[in-house]
């Protein structure tokens, strides 16, 4: 059973627009949550990690929120660029150490058009 | 330079052939992982290695084995490849504290079994 659900599955925006990606999960316990960016044919690159019960992070044009009570996270991308075209993957870690498992969502495919 | 390197990047094998996928990292990370990524699914853990000769099965180990004889090197072996092992394979590495330190991914190996 899928424990990390991402929506939308795909999204097309115009360059300069903002967008919001959603991640809902049922992983228990939920120690931390990461957002990764995966360019086509490439590996995953970490964008941010959220740890606290209600957490917010910011990394340039990327900002993210986590609400562990709701088991929900969002990734906001501001003023999108063509280079933001990629798949964004939500990952929930059930422990803070390598003894835990990382639970991966299937990703949201973002396409930024001129 | 923090890097996970996978070789080869692309591979075509016939059913029944043996397959060796190689992964190296230059960060002296104790923990290394092998995942596979299939369309529409999140990454699935095949094997995890906590250090040299300290390997554990992940969620889908059947049909695979691993070898870690040096901390910086982790191999994935398919004995007698099957068509359903056609996939993109990712190697990753991390330190023990997965919540507060980065998880680094290689660029992937696209394996096609015909």
Interface residues (C-beta under 8 A of the other chain):
Chain A: X2 X4 X31 X32 X34 X36 X41 X42 X43 X44 X45 X46 X49 X51 X89 X93 X95 X96 X97 X98 X100 X101 X102 X103 X104 X105 X106 X107
Chain B: X4 X30 X31 X35 X40 X41 X42 X43 X44 X45 X48 X50 X59 X90 X92 X94 X95 X96 X97 X98 X99 X100 X102 X103 X105 X106 X107 X108
